[in-house]
Amino acid sequence: WKTLDDVALAGKTVLVRVDINVPMEGGRVTDATRIEKIVPTVEDIVARGGKVVLLAHFDRPKGKVVPEMSLRHVVGALEAATGRKVIFGEDCVGDAARAAIAAAGAGDVVLLENTRFHAGEEKNDPALAQGMAALGDVYVNDAFSAAHRAHASTAGIAGLLPTAAGRLMEAELRALEAALGSPARPVVAVVGGAKVSTKLDLLGNLVTKVDHLVIGGGMANTFLVAQGIEVGKSLAERDMADTAREILGKAKVAGCTIHLPVDVVVAREFKAGAANETVAVTACPADAMILDAGPQTVAGLVKVFEGAKTLIWNGPLGAFEIEPFNAATNAAAQAVARLTKAGGLISVAGGGDTVAALNAAGAAADFTFISTAGGAFLEWMEGKDLPGVAALMG
Ligand code: 3PG
């Protein structure tokens, strides 16, 4: 794939697909991370004399115009992040888009309306892709986090114009390559979260790629059940026990060591501050549930991390959203941050809840790379081809 360095930008109108699908409450952006992350691409294009025209989706309006899902609501946050005037276009194709682009002066940023207001976006309709391509001279995809969607603005449009990856896309792809493509070994993957059933493909792919797989959160309980360990009232998918055993078998063949909790924090209620005790993993009372991994488990994990060169993390180790059941996630995340800072470990994390958990642990800033992607990060960890990335290959 090409980068911004490989395309001529001076005097060009540059269509940049970004992912500014940010959390919003009452019409205000509550976390502007994704907006801040596109700034290097915007600055690079402006500095080289290009006019920046942003294409983006927001939420899931399903091909209809839904006013609450208008990108107009992020204009203020975009102006704050870029320090530039933002000209909003009422549509992502046609006269309204052209008028906004014509109205933009040097250094202004054009933001076009939600691409998903058109049914053709999710259908990857060539007519919509052509309509967008007709607005500019160059296409840049900076939306790694939307690259798992084969949509008109992420896939169809690529190749209709000179095409390149933006700076954020470039950084995401390089980080992921370093973590799983051709990583320094040993490689550890930490996978947590509630359910095995949503992460089957991911676990199946990882055991063939990594040296150590740490399984935490609710999904660890399913693996414990698969090994005949009683987990009381814990969240566990008992019907997935056979599948869990298959994954364990596959790991053995591939030479991947699986790490499950050896001690656990149990409680009778799922609520913050619930009375709890730490017991051996084989001693979960019948009326209790496992809500976190225990300190012995964490100490073991830290040893594994200390021996590793690369670590990839997706999902919390316990019920991190309620205290004190965030303890294992926090301690493990802080160990990764410390080892990364010391220079011995490359650490990459991504996917939904993960970033929130690492932020809450105060550990995110010291990771080598934190992906902006949720679903795309997972699909990539599953070993799937991402259509938005494939389209960049031309
Ligand atoms: C995301 O938030 O993960 C991306 O913006 C993709 O959104 P989607 O799941 O609605 O396609």
Residues whose N, C-alpha, C, O or C-beta is under 5 A from the ligand:
A	BS01	3PG	D19 N21 D59 S145 A146 G374 G375
